[in-house]
């Protein structure tokens, strides 16, 4: 069944979602899995991570940030991106021993920029000036900033784990043929398994319609009650991963559930946390929540609040 666009709801759309090139994944030989920037350090890492299998998609310790401190500064970014970064940093610092510090003269640091419409980061500490992009089409949300910071801290996507087939089904026939390489599993020769369970709720997990070529799901949880691809905030297991990887001993014994949204969670608000259209999830998965056309964005904010993580 063909999925309609919001055109039938009084919003002019010149192309359908599934055929719109503006919503295709970034096709750049330097970008892997949609948002991993392949600088020399990350390319070398990926070559080394195909030697022997272990369980978890976690980076080797020699790519960690020393003293758990991450110097950073901004390039030319909007006030909305700065705000998203500030909220992301507060969330990470609240639940871990990671500390972000304004760069003074540190040699290794993260330089936050807005490159086009895309968001990406290298994996772990690359050395020197390390760019992290929070682009116009994705970078003004706290959850996206957290996701990219986790890449920079040294974490891959959750469904890259070697044991992922026990938890999700990859529908290869639904994946854009040019993007199937983004669904490889890693044989992490240098990885630290951390001995943590597969996390459907990870902020590092692909969404259900990631890289779809026909508008149908590409990643389906084997647990029918599970949801994947949230970009609200760190999951409990995300927090444990960071704390174990960076030896945050004071944070690993008692971890409470993080607040994943700044909005109230009292029952009166929850009653209105719903979608008003059956296609909201698909529209959200391909970018309408943050569409550059404010008419589309406004419709999604009013009618697809749940799928756009607005409540």
HUTAJO-V29822 format. One record per run of one state. SS is the DSSP state (~ for helix, > for strand, _ for the rest). FROM is the first residue (numbers start at 1). LEN is the number of residues. If there is no record, write none. Layout:
BEGIN
SS;FROM;LEN + SS;FROM;LEN
END
This chain:
BEGIN
_;1;5 + ~;6;4 + _;10;7 + ~;17;3 + _;20;1 + ~;21;3 + _;24;7 + >;31;2 + _;33;3 + >;36;2 + _;38;2 + ~;40;9 + _;49;1 + >;50;1 + _;51;7 + >;58;1 + _;59;2 + ~;61;3 + _;64;2 + ~;66;3 + >;69;6 + _;75;4 + ~;79;17 + _;96;3 + >;99;4 + _;103;6 + >;109;5 + _;114;5 + >;119;3 + _;122;7 + >;129;6 + _;135;7 + ~;142;12 + _;154;1 + >;155;1 + _;156;2 + ~;158;3 + _;161;3 + ~;164;3 + _;167;1 + >;168;3 + _;171;1 + ~;172;3 + >;175;1 + _;176;1 + ~;177;7 + _;184;3 + >;187;1 + _;188;24 + >;212;1 + _;213;6 + >;219;3 + _;222;14 + ~;236;10 + _;246;3 + ~;249;3 + _;252;15 + ~;267;4 + _;271;4 + >;275;1 + _;276;4 + ~;280;6 + _;286;2 + ~;288;3 + _;291;3 + ~;294;10 + >;304;1 + _;305;7
END
